[in-house]
Amino acid sequence: MWDNDDTHHGHLDLNLLAALDALLQERHVTRAAERIGLSQPAMSRALGRLRRIFNDSILVRVGNELYPTPYATELIDPVHELMDRIDELVTYKPHFDPKKDHRVFSVAASDYSIYLLLLPLAARIAEETPGVSIEILQLHPESFHQLQQGELDLVFGRPPEGYALPSEVVFEDRYVCAVWSGNTSVGECLSLEKFLELPHLAHQLGSGVLASSAKAIMEAAGIRQSNAVTVESFFILPFLLPGTSFVTLLPYHIGRRLSAVVPIRMVEAPFHIAPINMRMSWHPRSTKDPGHMWLRSELEKIGKEVGA
């Protein structure tokens, strides 16, 4: 690798810098070669190239010893410091200490993910990591585009077609039917006939690929039902049920928590519904970022607690 006939500074590559540093430190061709893992002939060729590049002898022989020239003597410290800096750069490993470092994370999510995952995360951050902040944004059709552009750290939801982003399922949930606890027309079980008879309260997040609507779920099951009311919030669905005959499809973990404060009752759906995979996605450049890894790890822990 030392055979090129370089005659100007533009060809002073990293290999030659390492050889120059070793020669100036050891002042001996064989020992310099051993220092950086070269053969003695290869180091001799390197010295020849350095002499041509710098137009200086670099090392001159006096008796049995080699001594740096005055010019080379001036290079000893700056070249060695440069090699130390290069070593530091190569061996540098980024780190993140959530208890000491400052970082702001931006996350887009539906109220479902905010309630189950991000609020517990925010509570932990407030208590344990004073330098960390989280900016929670409402999920919308542009969220994945913003993530791809590097404007967001995480997005919770199903990525649209054409978005090749790293992602992970944080926890699984399932849909159940929910009614007002005072609705005596619904027993412990709900038949499909009764389900279709009741007025329906549905969730739908906007339109298009991000929509997660009861209508789409039922159409997938081959069921047609006209929705009486449609809202954009999973969280508000239970609060609209009391005093009505509405039935709604609700994620089980939302219903389980809110049934303690809202008079609702959950029953199994009378048809098959695919499970909910709560997925978080991020930009590929963040995969090995220590701060981002910490954030994902915390959300994974919370996801396990939610699904327990």
PASEBA-1860 file (N, C-alpha, C; in nm, 3 decimals):
! residues 308
1> MWDNDDTH> 0.081/-0.122/0.000/0.000/0.000/0.000/0.084/0.126/0.000 ~ 0.219/0.104/0.004/0.307/0.220/0.010/0.375/0.246/-0.125 ~ 0.332/0.183/-0.233/0.408/0.187/-0.356/0.381/0.307/-0.442 ~ 0.277/0.384/-0.419/0.246/0.498/-0.506/0.355/0.602/-0.497 ~ 0.387/0.662/-0.608/0.490/0.766/-0.613/0.426/0.901/-0.589 ~ 0.397/0.934/-0.461/0.331/1.060/-0.426/0.435/1.169/-0.412 ~ 0.402/1.285/-0.466/0.500/1.395/-0.463/0.441/1.523/-0.407 ~ 0.321/1.518/-0.348/0.267/1.641/-0.290/0.180/1.606/-0.170
9> HGHLDLNL> 0.147/1.705/-0.089/0.080/1.683/0.038/-0.060/1.624/0.023 ~ -0.119/1.637/-0.096/-0.252/1.584/-0.115/-0.258/1.434/-0.100 ~ -0.143/1.364/-0.108/-0.140/1.220/-0.095/-0.092/1.174/0.042 ~ -0.091/1.265/0.139/-0.055/1.228/0.276/-0.178/1.170/0.344 ~ -0.195/1.037/0.330/-0.316/0.974/0.385/-0.293/0.932/0.529 ~ -0.397/0.873/0.589/-0.391/0.835/0.729/-0.284/0.730/0.755 ~ -0.263/0.638/0.660/-0.160/0.536/0.678/-0.022/0.599/0.688 ~ 0.002/0.698/0.605/0.132/0.765/0.609/0.148/0.849/0.735
17> LAALDALL> 0.041/0.909/0.781/0.048/0.983/0.908/0.085/0.891/1.023 ~ 0.024/0.771/1.024/0.057/0.674/1.129/0.203/0.632/1.120 ~ 0.252/0.612/0.998/0.392/0.576/0.981/0.483/0.689/1.025 ~ 0.448/0.812/0.990/0.529/0.928/1.030/0.535/0.939/1.182 ~ 0.423/0.923/1.248/0.420/0.932/1.393/0.507/0.823/1.455 ~ 0.496/0.700/1.404/0.576/0.591/1.458/0.725/0.616/1.436 ~ 0.764/0.664/1.318/0.904/0.693/1.289/0.959/0.802/1.380 ~ 0.879/0.906/1.400/0.926/1.017/1.484/0.933/0.976/1.631
25> QERHVTRA> 0.846/0.886/1.674/0.849/0.842/1.813/0.959/0.741/1.838 ~ 0.977/0.646/1.746/1.074/0.538/1.766/1.213/0.573/1.715 ~ 1.220/0.654/1.610/1.348/0.690/1.545/1.426/0.564/1.509 ~ 1.350/0.467/1.460/1.407/0.339/1.422/1.307/0.272/1.329 ~ 1.351/0.235/1.209/1.258/0.186/1.108/1.192/0.056/1.151 ~ 1.272/-0.039/1.203/1.215/-0.169/1.240/1.117/-0.156/1.356 ~ 1.157/-0.079/1.461/1.067/-0.064/1.575/0.941/0.013/1.535 ~ 0.956/0.111/1.448/0.838/0.185/1.400/0.744/0.093/1.323
33> AERIGLSQ> 0.801/0.003/1.243/0.719/-0.092/1.167/0.642/-0.183/1.262 ~ 0.711/-0.234/1.365/0.645/-0.321/1.463/0.536/-0.247/1.538 ~ 0.557/-0.120/1.563/0.461/-0.040/1.640/0.325/-0.034/1.573 ~ 0.325/-0.027/1.440/0.196/-0.014/1.370/0.164/-0.136/1.284 ~ 0.237/-0.244/1.303/0.204/-0.369/1.237/0.242/-0.377/1.091 ~ 0.351/-0.313/1.052/0.401/-0.320/0.915/0.529/-0.402/0.910 ~ 0.563/-0.447/0.791/0.693/-0.510/0.773/0.800/-0.402/0.764 ~ 0.924/-0.439/0.786/1.033/-0.341/0.778/1.047/-0.283/0.636
41> PAMSRALG> 1.035/-0.364/0.530/1.042/-0.306/0.395/0.929/-0.206/0.368 ~ 0.809/-0.238/0.418/0.695/-0.147/0.396/0.719/-0.014/0.468 ~ 0.778/-0.019/0.587/0.807/0.106/0.659/0.917/0.184/0.588 ~ 1.012/0.114/0.532/1.117/0.184/0.457/1.058/0.255/0.336 ~ 0.963/0.190/0.268/0.898/0.255/0.154/0.816/0.375/0.201 ~ 0.751/0.360/0.317/0.674/0.472/0.371/0.765/0.591/0.400 ~ 0.880/0.564/0.459/0.975/0.673/0.486/1.017/0.741/0.357 ~ 1.036/0.661/0.252/1.071/0.720/0.123/0.961/0.811/0.070
49> RLRRIFND> 0.838/0.768/0.082/0.726/0.851/0.036/0.717/0.979/0.118 ~ 0.736/0.968/0.251/0.729/1.086/0.336/0.838/1.186/0.299 ~ 0.954/1.137/0.269/1.063/1.226/0.229/1.029/1.301/0.101 ~ 0.964/1.230/0.006/0.927/1.297/-0.119/0.815/1.399/-0.096 ~ 0.718/1.360/-0.014/0.605/1.450/0.010/0.650/1.577/0.081 ~ 0.732/1.563/0.186/0.774/1.679/0.264/0.900/1.746/0.209 ~ 0.960/1.680/0.108/1.086/1.733/0.053/1.188/1.756/0.166 ~ 1.196/1.656/0.253/1.285/1.663/0.369/1.326/1.520/0.404
57> SILVRVGN> 1.445/1.506/0.458/1.495/1.372/0.491/1.420/1.308/0.608 ~ 1.353/1.384/0.690/1.275/1.337/0.804/1.366/1.278/0.911 ~ 1.435/1.168/0.878/1.531/1.106/0.969/1.666/1.095/0.898 ~ 1.771/1.131/0.967/1.907/1.121/0.911/1.990/1.032/1.003 ~ 2.081/0.955/0.941/2.163/0.863/1.018/2.290/0.932/1.065 ~ 2.318/0.917/1.192/2.444/0.962/1.251/2.501/0.842/1.325 ~ 2.601/0.780/1.266/2.654/0.657/1.323/2.552/0.547/1.307 ~ 2.513/0.483/1.417/2.413/0.377/1.414/2.274/0.426/1.453
65> ELYPTPYA> 2.258/0.555/1.472/2.131/0.610/1.519/2.066/0.697/1.412 ~ 1.933/0.706/1.417/1.857/0.796/1.332/1.809/0.914/1.415 ~ 1.822/1.034/1.359/1.780/1.155/1.430/1.687/1.235/1.339 ~ 1.583/1.295/1.397/1.494/1.378/1.315/1.564/1.505/1.270 ~ 1.528/1.548/1.151/1.579/1.675/1.101/1.513/1.788/1.179 ~ 1.565/1.909/1.169/1.498/2.022/1.239/1.351/2.036/1.199 ~ 1.322/2.017/1.071/1.183/2.025/1.026/1.099/1.915/1.090 ~ 1.153/1.791/1.090/1.081/1.678/1.148/1.062/1.695/1.298
73> TELIDPVH> 1.158/1.757/1.365/1.146/1.781/1.508/1.024/1.867/1.539 ~ 0.997/1.965/1.452/0.880/2.050/1.472/0.749/1.974/1.448 ~ 0.757/1.860/1.377/0.637/1.782/1.348/0.603/1.682/1.458 ~ 0.698/1.651/1.546/0.678/1.542/1.643/0.552/1.561/1.725 ~ 0.539/1.673/1.794/0.423/1.694/1.882/0.292/1.708/1.807 ~ 0.285/1.794/1.703/0.155/1.807/1.634/0.109/1.678/1.567 ~ 0.202/1.600/1.511/0.162/1.474/1.446/0.113/1.374/1.551 ~ 0.183/1.366/1.664/0.141/1.273/1.768/0.005/1.313/1.827
81> ELMDRIDE> -0.016/1.443/1.848/-0.145/1.491/1.898/-0.257/1.461/1.799 ~ -0.225/1.477/1.669/-0.324/1.448/1.566/-0.363/1.302/1.567 ~ -0.263/1.213/1.582/-0.294/1.070/1.586/-0.376/1.034/1.710 ~ -0.347/1.101/1.822/-0.427/1.078/1.943/-0.573/1.119/1.921 ~ -0.592/1.233/1.853/-0.728/1.279/1.825/-0.801/1.183/1.733 ~ -0.728/1.130/1.635/-0.789/1.034/1.542/-0.828/0.907/1.617 ~ -0.740/0.861/1.707/-0.772/0.743/1.789/-0.897/0.768/1.872 ~ -0.907/0.887/1.931/-1.024/0.921/2.011/-1.151/0.920/1.927
89> LVTYKPHF> -1.138/0.972/1.803/-1.254/0.976/1.714/-1.299/0.836/1.677 ~ -1.203/0.748/1.647/-1.236/0.613/1.604/-1.296/0.532/1.719 ~ -1.245/0.552/1.840/-1.291/0.473/1.954/-1.407/0.538/2.029 ~ -1.447/0.659/1.986/-1.554/0.730/2.058/-1.686/0.654/2.047 ~ -1.751/0.636/2.160/-1.883/0.573/2.164/-1.979/0.670/2.232 ~ -2.082/0.715/2.160/-2.177/0.808/2.222/-2.247/0.743/2.341 ~ -2.284/0.823/2.437/-2.351/0.771/2.555/-2.466/0.864/2.592 ~ -2.553/0.814/2.677/-2.665/0.894/2.722/-2.694/0.856/2.866
97> DPKKDHRV> -2.691/0.954/2.954/-2.725/0.933/3.094/-2.855/1.008/3.121 ~ -2.968/0.939/3.130/-3.097/1.007/3.146/-3.107/1.089/3.273 ~ -3.026/1.059/3.373/-3.033/1.133/3.499/-2.952/1.263/3.493 ~ -2.863/1.276/3.392/-2.777/1.393/3.384/-2.791/1.471/3.253 ~ -2.812/1.399/3.144/-2.814/1.464/3.013/-2.948/1.534/2.987 ~ -2.943/1.630/2.896/-3.063/1.704/2.856/-3.102/1.661/2.714 ~ -3.230/1.631/2.696/-3.277/1.586/2.566/-3.427/1.611/2.557 ~ -3.472/1.651/2.440/-3.615/1.668/2.415/-3.654/1.567/2.308
105> FSVAASDY> -3.751/1.482/2.337/-3.801/1.383/2.242/-3.940/1.425/2.195 ~ -3.964/1.413/2.066/-4.095/1.447/2.010/-4.161/1.318/1.959 ~ -4.286/1.298/2.002/-4.357/1.174/1.971/-4.497/1.208/1.922 ~ -4.538/1.147/1.812/-4.675/1.163/1.761/-4.753/1.035/1.792 ~ -4.872/1.051/1.848/-4.951/0.934/1.887/-5.098/0.972/1.896 ~ -5.183/0.870/1.887/-5.325/0.891/1.911/-5.347/0.902/2.061 ~ -5.465/0.947/2.102/-5.493/0.958/2.245/-5.486/0.823/2.314 ~ -5.512/0.716/2.240/-5.501/0.579/2.292/-5.359/0.552/2.341
113> SIYLLLLP> -5.260/0.577/2.254/-5.119/0.556/2.291/-5.075/0.657/2.396 ~ -5.125/0.778/2.384/-5.087/0.882/2.483/-5.131/0.838/2.622 ~ -5.255/0.792/2.633/-5.310/0.756/2.764/-5.239/0.634/2.824 ~ -5.218/0.531/2.741/-5.164/0.406/2.794/-5.013/0.405/2.807 ~ -4.942/0.476/2.719/-4.796/0.467/2.716/-4.725/0.596/2.752 ~ -4.767/0.705/2.690/-4.689/0.827/2.701/-4.713/0.901/2.833 ~ -4.833/0.893/2.888/-4.855/0.955/3.019/-4.774/0.885/3.128 ~ -4.772/0.751/3.133/-4.683/0.685/3.229/-4.536/0.720/3.206
121> LAARIAEE> -4.497/0.732/3.079/-4.359/0.771/3.049/-4.331/0.911/3.100 ~ -4.424/1.003/3.076/-4.406/1.141/3.123/-4.394/1.146/3.274 ~ -4.472/1.063/3.344/-4.465/1.060/3.490/-4.327/1.013/3.537 ~ -4.272/0.913/3.470/-4.139/0.863/3.507/-4.032/0.968/3.480 ~ -4.046/1.034/3.366/-3.949/1.137/3.330/-3.951/1.249/3.434 ~ -4.070/1.289/3.475/-4.082/1.398/3.573/-4.015/1.363/3.705 ~ -4.021/1.236/3.743/-3.967/1.195/3.873/-3.820/1.158/3.868 ~ -3.775/1.099/3.756/-3.643/1.037/3.754/-3.542/1.104/3.662
129> TPGVSIEI> -3.587/1.176/3.562/-3.493/1.230/3.462/-3.523/1.378/3.439 ~ -3.476/1.465/3.527/-3.510/1.608/3.519/-3.463/1.678/3.392 ~ -3.362/1.623/3.326/-3.312/1.689/3.205/-3.380/1.643/3.077 ~ -3.470/1.548/3.088/-3.537/1.493/2.970/-3.678/1.548/2.960 ~ -3.716/1.588/2.839/-3.852/1.637/2.815/-3.913/1.559/2.699 ~ -4.043/1.549/2.699/-4.112/1.481/2.590/-4.220/1.572/2.534 ~ -4.218/1.590/2.405/-4.318/1.671/2.334/-4.415/1.575/2.265 ~ -4.539/1.574/2.310/-4.639/1.481/2.259/-4.728/1.553/2.159
137> LQLHPESF> -4.733/1.501/2.038/-4.813/1.560/1.930/-4.922/1.462/1.888 ~ -5.036/1.516/1.846/-5.146/1.431/1.801/-5.110/1.366/1.668 ~ -5.135/1.237/1.659/-5.111/1.165/1.534/-5.200/1.223/1.423 ~ -5.142/1.244/1.305/-5.219/1.294/1.192/-5.158/1.240/1.064 ~ -5.222/1.258/0.948/-5.174/1.196/0.825/-5.031/1.231/0.786 ~ -4.976/1.342/0.834/-4.839/1.381/0.797/-4.734/1.331/0.896 ~ -4.776/1.263/1.001/-4.682/1.226/1.107/-4.569/1.138/1.055 ~ -4.600/1.038/0.973/-4.495/0.949/0.924/-4.402/1.020/0.826
145> HQLQQGEL> -4.455/1.115/0.751/-4.368/1.195/0.664/-4.273/1.279/0.748 ~ -4.324/1.336/0.857/-4.238/1.414/0.946/-4.131/1.326/1.010 ~ -4.168/1.203/1.043/-4.071/1.110/1.099/-3.962/1.079/0.997 ~ -4.001/1.054/0.875/-3.905/1.024/0.769/-3.813/1.142/0.742 ~ -3.862/1.264/0.764/-3.782/1.384/0.743/-3.695/1.417/0.866 ~ -3.706/1.338/0.970/-3.627/1.362/1.090/-3.684/1.465/1.183 ~ -3.812/1.501/1.166/-3.874/1.603/1.250/-3.935/1.545/1.377 ~ -3.950/1.413/1.384/-4.006/1.347/1.501/-3.912/1.234/1.543
153> DLVFGRPP> -3.920/1.197/1.671/-3.840/1.085/1.720/-3.914/0.953/1.710 ~ -4.042/0.954/1.738/-4.123/0.832/1.733/-4.262/0.864/1.682 ~ -4.323/0.766/1.616/-4.463/0.775/1.580/-4.529/0.642/1.618 ~ -4.641/0.651/1.687/-4.718/0.532/1.721/-4.831/0.517/1.621 ~ -4.841/0.400/1.561/-4.946/0.374/1.464/-4.895/0.282/1.355 ~ -4.983/0.249/1.263/-4.947/0.162/1.151/-4.891/0.245/1.037 ~ -4.762/0.221/1.001/-4.703/0.300/0.892/-4.778/0.279/0.761 ~ -4.803/0.385/0.686/-4.868/0.370/0.556/-4.778/0.294/0.458
161> EGYALPSE> -4.834/0.252/0.349/-4.758/0.183/0.244/-4.646/0.275/0.194 ~ -4.531/0.216/0.170/-4.420/0.291/0.114/-4.325/0.349/0.217 ~ -4.350/0.329/0.344/-4.263/0.380/0.450/-4.183/0.263/0.509 ~ -4.057/0.252/0.468/-3.970/0.145/0.519/-3.896/0.199/0.641 ~ -3.960/0.193/0.756/-3.904/0.247/0.879/-3.886/0.135/0.981 ~ -3.779/0.141/1.061/-3.769/0.044/1.170/-3.884/0.062/1.268 ~ -3.935/-0.048/1.320/-4.049/-0.039/1.410/-4.050/-0.157/1.505 ~ -4.132/-0.147/1.606/-4.144/-0.253/1.706/-4.283/-0.248/1.768
169> VVFEDRYV> -4.340/-0.365/1.790/-4.468/-0.373/1.859/-4.442/-0.363/2.009 ~ -4.500/-0.261/2.073/-4.476/-0.237/2.214/-4.568/-0.325/2.300 ~ -4.693/-0.339/2.260/-4.783/-0.431/2.328/-4.901/-0.461/2.237 ~ -4.974/-0.566/2.273/-5.092/-0.605/2.197/-5.218/-0.578/2.279 ~ -5.322/-0.540/2.210/-5.451/-0.517/2.274/-5.556/-0.585/2.188 ~ -5.679/-0.580/2.231/-5.789/-0.638/2.153/-5.914/-0.552/2.169 ~ -6.000/-0.561/2.071/-6.126/-0.487/2.077/-6.231/-0.567/2.153 ~ -6.310/-0.495/2.231/-6.430/-0.550/2.295/-6.544/-0.453/2.268
177> CAVWSGNT> -6.664/-0.498/2.296/-6.778/-0.407/2.288/-6.800/-0.343/2.426 ~ -6.843/-0.219/2.426/-6.871/-0.150/2.552/-7.007/-0.083/2.542 ~ -7.080/-0.089/2.654/-7.212/-0.024/2.663/-7.220/0.043/2.800 ~ -7.319/0.129/2.815/-7.348/0.188/2.946/-7.385/0.075/3.042 ~ -7.333/0.084/3.166/-7.360/-0.021/3.264/-7.509/-0.034/3.296 ~ -7.586/0.072/3.269/-7.729/0.069/3.294/-7.811/0.021/3.175 ~ -7.744/-0.021/3.071/-7.814/-0.069/2.951/-7.862/-0.213/2.976 ~ -7.987/-0.228/3.017/-8.041/-0.360/3.053/-8.074/-0.447/2.932
185> SVGECLSL> -8.069/-0.388/2.813/-8.099/-0.467/2.693/-7.982/-0.555/2.650 ~ -7.865/-0.531/2.712/-7.746/-0.611/2.681/-7.709/-0.691/2.804 ~ -7.704/-0.824/2.787/-7.667/-0.910/2.898/-7.517/-0.933/2.903 ~ -7.479/-1.046/2.961/-7.338/-1.078/2.971/-7.278/-1.113/2.836 ~ -7.363/-1.157/2.747/-7.319/-1.186/2.609/-7.395/-1.096/2.513 ~ -7.332/-1.069/2.400/-7.392/-0.981/2.300/-7.397/-1.057/2.168 ~ -7.518/-1.079/2.119/-7.531/-1.149/1.991/-7.506/-1.053/1.876 ~ -7.475/-1.108/1.762/-7.455/-1.024/1.644/-7.583/-0.952/1.608
193> EKFLELPH> -7.696/-1.020/1.624/-7.825/-0.956/1.594/-7.848/-0.835/1.683 ~ -7.819/-0.849/1.813/-7.836/-0.738/1.906/-7.737/-0.626/1.877 ~ -7.615/-0.665/1.843/-7.512/-0.566/1.811/-7.556/-0.479/1.694 ~ -7.614/-0.542/1.591/-7.657/-0.467/1.474/-7.781/-0.383/1.503 ~ -7.858/-0.425/1.600/-7.981/-0.353/1.635/-7.952/-0.223/1.709 ~ -7.845/-0.222/1.790/-7.814/-0.105/1.873/-7.754/0.008/1.791 ~ -7.780/0.133/1.829/-7.711/0.244/1.762/-7.563/0.236/1.795 ~ -7.482/0.277/1.699/-7.339/0.255/1.712/-7.264/0.386/1.733
201> LAHQLGSG> -7.167/0.381/1.825/-7.075/0.492/1.851/-6.937/0.446/1.803 ~ -6.875/0.521/1.714/-6.753/0.472/1.650/-6.638/0.570/1.661 ~ -6.518/0.511/1.657/-6.396/0.591/1.652/-6.343/0.589/1.510 ~ -6.299/0.704/1.464/-6.227/0.711/1.337/-6.133/0.828/1.342 ~ -6.005/0.800/1.315/-5.903/0.904/1.316/-5.891/0.959/1.175 ~ -5.961/1.066/1.148/-5.953/1.128/1.016/-6.000/1.031/0.909 ~ -5.923/1.027/0.799/-5.956/0.938/0.688/-5.828/0.885/0.629 ~ -5.841/0.791/0.538/-5.724/0.738/0.470/-5.653/0.631/0.551
209> VLASSAKA> -5.521/0.620/0.529/-5.446/0.507/0.584/-5.436/0.511/0.735 ~ -5.448/0.627/0.796/-5.437/0.634/0.941/-5.569/0.607/1.011 ~ -5.676/0.599/0.936/-5.806/0.578/0.999/-5.811/0.441/1.065 ~ -5.869/0.437/1.182/-5.891/0.311/1.254/-6.035/0.310/1.296 ~ -6.121/0.274/1.207/-6.264/0.293/1.232/-6.336/0.162/1.256 ~ -6.445/0.172/1.335/-6.530/0.056/1.358/-6.589/0.007/1.225 ~ -6.618/0.100/1.137/-6.676/0.062/1.008/-6.580/-0.028/0.931 ~ -6.451/0.010/0.929/-6.352/-0.071/0.858/-6.337/-0.208/0.923
217> IMEAAGIR> -6.340/-0.213/1.057/-6.329/-0.339/1.129/-6.445/-0.431/1.094 ~ -6.564/-0.376/1.094/-6.682/-0.459/1.067/-6.688/-0.502/0.921 ~ -6.645/-0.414/0.831/-6.644/-0.452/0.690/-6.546/-0.566/0.667 ~ -6.434/-0.564/0.742/-6.338/-0.673/0.730/-6.397/-0.805/0.777 ~ -6.494/-0.796/0.870/-6.561/-0.915/0.921/-6.687/-0.947/0.840 ~ -6.711/-0.871/0.733/-6.828/-0.894/0.650/-6.957/-0.844/0.709 ~ -6.948/-0.743/0.796/-7.065/-0.689/0.865/-7.087/-0.545/0.820 ~ -7.209/-0.511/0.793/-7.243/-0.373/0.756/-7.326/-0.310/0.866
225> QSNAVTVE> -7.282/-0.194/0.913/-7.353/-0.125/1.022/-7.339/0.024/1.001 ~ -7.449/0.095/1.007/-7.444/0.241/0.996/-7.409/0.300/1.132 ~ -7.309/0.386/1.135/-7.269/0.449/1.261/-7.356/0.569/1.290 ~ -7.409/0.574/1.411/-7.491/0.689/1.450/-7.403/0.809/1.483 ~ -7.289/0.784/1.549/-7.200/0.892/1.590/-7.056/0.846/1.566 ~ -6.974/0.935/1.512/-6.832/0.905/1.492/-6.749/1.014/1.559 ~ -6.651/0.973/1.637/-6.561/1.068/1.704/-6.417/1.031/1.672 ~ -6.324/1.128/1.692/-6.183/1.104/1.660/-6.100/1.064/1.782
233> SFFILPFL> -6.165/1.028/1.890/-6.091/0.996/2.011/-6.138/0.866/2.073 ~ -6.045/0.771/2.089/-6.076/0.650/2.164/-6.110/0.684/2.308 ~ -6.035/0.778/2.362/-6.046/0.811/2.503/-6.185/0.862/2.541 ~ -6.247/0.936/2.449/-6.377/0.997/2.483/-6.494/0.900/2.467 ~ -6.473/0.790/2.395/-6.584/0.696/2.370/-6.655/0.652/2.498 ~ -6.585/0.607/2.602/-6.656/0.562/2.723/-6.740/0.671/2.788 ~ -6.695/0.796/2.777/-6.766/0.906/2.842/-6.896/0.940/2.769 ~ -6.913/0.893/2.647/-7.034/0.919/2.570/-7.139/0.810/2.585
241> LPGTSFVT> -7.102/0.701/2.652/-7.195/0.589/2.664/-7.301/0.605/2.773 ~ -7.269/0.659/2.894/-7.367/0.661/3.003/-7.499/0.730/2.963 ~ -7.609/0.665/3.001/-7.741/0.720/2.974/-7.791/0.696/2.833 ~ -7.715/0.617/2.753/-7.755/0.592/2.613/-7.766/0.442/2.588 ~ -7.816/0.408/2.470/-7.820/0.268/2.428/-7.711/0.236/2.327 ~ -7.612/0.327/2.313/-7.503/0.306/2.218/-7.421/0.183/2.255 ~ -7.366/0.121/2.152/-7.262/0.020/2.168/-7.140/0.070/2.091 ~ -7.023/0.042/2.142/-6.903/0.086/2.072/-6.797/-0.023/2.080
249> LLPYHIGR> -6.707/-0.022/1.984/-6.589/-0.107/1.987/-6.478/-0.029/2.055 ~ -6.418/-0.090/2.157/-6.323/-0.018/2.241/-6.202/-0.107/2.269 ~ -6.081/-0.054/2.262/-5.965/-0.134/2.305/-5.981/-0.176/2.451 ~ -5.953/-0.301/2.478/-5.978/-0.356/2.611/-5.906/-0.278/2.721 ~ -5.779/-0.242/2.699/-5.702/-0.178/2.805/-5.749/-0.036/2.835 ~ -5.808/0.031/2.735/-5.871/0.160/2.761/-5.996/0.140/2.847 ~ -6.080/0.044/2.805/-6.202/0.019/2.879/-6.176/-0.027/3.021 ~ -6.076/-0.113/3.040/-6.047/-0.165/3.173/-6.011/-0.053/3.271
257> RLSAVVPI> -5.934/0.044/3.224/-5.894/0.154/3.311/-6.007/0.254/3.335 ~ -6.080/0.286/3.229/-6.183/0.389/3.244/-6.312/0.337/3.307 ~ -6.330/0.205/3.310/-6.451/0.152/3.373/-6.453/0.178/3.524 ~ -6.336/0.214/3.579/-6.330/0.248/3.722/-6.387/0.386/3.750 ~ -6.394/0.471/3.647/-6.442/0.609/3.668/-6.565/0.642/3.584 ~ -6.598/0.558/3.487/-6.714/0.582/3.400/-6.803/0.458/3.407 ~ -6.933/0.474/3.424/-7.023/0.357/3.436/-7.044/0.287/3.301 ~ -6.947/0.205/3.264/-6.958/0.128/3.140/-6.935/-0.019/3.171
265> RMVEAPFH> -6.977/-0.101/3.078/-6.958/-0.245/3.092/-6.906/-0.300/2.961 ~ -6.810/-0.392/2.968/-6.751/-0.449/2.848/-6.800/-0.591/2.828 ~ -6.828/-0.625/2.703/-6.867/-0.762/2.666/-6.788/-0.800/2.541 ~ -6.773/-0.929/2.520/-6.699/-0.975/2.403/-6.774/-0.942/2.275 ~ -6.701/-0.909/2.173/-6.762/-0.879/2.043/-6.817/-1.008/1.982 ~ -6.929/-1.000/1.911/-6.991/-1.120/1.855/-6.931/-1.163/1.721 ~ -6.816/-1.113/1.687/-6.748/-1.152/1.563/-6.598/-1.135/1.584 ~ -6.522/-1.199/1.496/-6.376/-1.196/1.509/-6.320/-1.060/1.469
273> IAPINMRM> -6.229/-1.009/1.551/-6.158/-0.884/1.521/-6.009/-0.909/1.540 ~ -5.930/-0.870/1.442/-5.785/-0.889/1.452/-5.731/-0.811/1.572 ~ -5.627/-0.862/1.638/-5.571/-0.792/1.754/-5.511/-0.658/1.715 ~ -5.498/-0.571/1.812/-5.435/-0.441/1.792/-5.286/-0.455/1.826 ~ -5.201/-0.429/1.731/-5.057/-0.429/1.755/-5.012/-0.284/1.769 ~ -4.984/-0.244/1.892/-4.942/-0.106/1.914/-4.794/-0.095/1.876 ~ -4.769/-0.032/1.763/-4.636/-0.028/1.703/-4.577/0.112/1.711 ~ -4.448/0.119/1.747/-4.377/0.247/1.741/-4.273/0.239/1.629
281> SWHPRSTK> -4.262/0.347/1.553/-4.167/0.355/1.442/-4.072/0.470/1.464 ~ -3.951/0.458/1.408/-3.851/0.563/1.422/-3.765/0.571/1.297 ~ -3.685/0.676/1.288/-3.597/0.696/1.173/-3.478/0.600/1.185 ~ -3.431/0.543/1.073/-3.318/0.449/1.080/-3.194/0.507/1.149 ~ -3.171/0.636/1.134/-3.050/0.694/1.195/-3.056/0.694/1.347 ~ -3.176/0.673/1.403/-3.191/0.675/1.549/-3.177/0.536/1.612 ~ -3.163/0.434/1.530/-3.165/0.297/1.582/-3.060/0.275/1.690 ~ -2.938/0.324/1.669/-2.830/0.300/1.765/-2.796/0.422/1.848
289> DPGHMWLR> -2.878/0.525/1.840/-2.856/0.643/1.923/-2.887/0.608/2.069 ~ -2.792/0.627/2.162/-2.814/0.585/2.301/-2.938/0.647/2.365 ~ -2.962/0.776/2.340/-3.079/0.840/2.397/-3.207/0.779/2.344 ~ -3.210/0.754/2.214/-3.329/0.696/2.153/-3.348/0.552/2.200 ~ -3.239/0.480/2.216/-3.248/0.343/2.268/-3.305/0.342/2.410 ~ -3.265/0.440/2.489/-3.320/0.451/2.625/-3.470/0.478/2.619 ~ -3.512/0.570/2.532/-3.654/0.603/2.518/-3.734/0.480/2.480 ~ -3.688/0.407/2.380/-3.760/0.287/2.336/-3.764/0.181/2.445
297> SELEKIGK> -3.655/0.169/2.518/-3.649/0.072/2.627/-3.753/0.104/2.736 ~ -3.765/0.233/2.769/-3.863/0.273/2.870/-4.005/0.243/2.822 ~ -4.031/0.267/2.695/-4.164/0.241/2.641/-4.193/0.091/2.634 ~ -4.089/0.012/2.606/-4.106/-0.133/2.608/-4.146/-0.182/2.747 ~ -4.082/-0.125/2.851/-4.116/-0.163/2.988/-4.261/-0.129/3.020 ~ -4.301/-0.008/2.980/-4.439/0.035/3.005/-4.536/-0.053/2.929 ~ -4.501/-0.089/2.804/-4.587/-0.176/2.724/-4.609/-0.311/2.791 ~ -4.506/-0.366/2.852/-4.520/-0.493/2.923/-4.611/-0.477/3.044
305> EVGA> -4.599/-0.364/3.111/-4.685/-0.339/3.228/-4.831/-0.322/3.186 ~ -4.853/-0.253/3.073/-4.990/-0.232/3.024/-5.053/-0.365/2.987 ~ -4.976/-0.450/2.920/-5.031/-0.577/2.872/-5.040/-0.685/2.978 ~ -4.985/-0.658/3.096/-4.985/-0.761/3.203/-5.126/-0.785/3.257
END
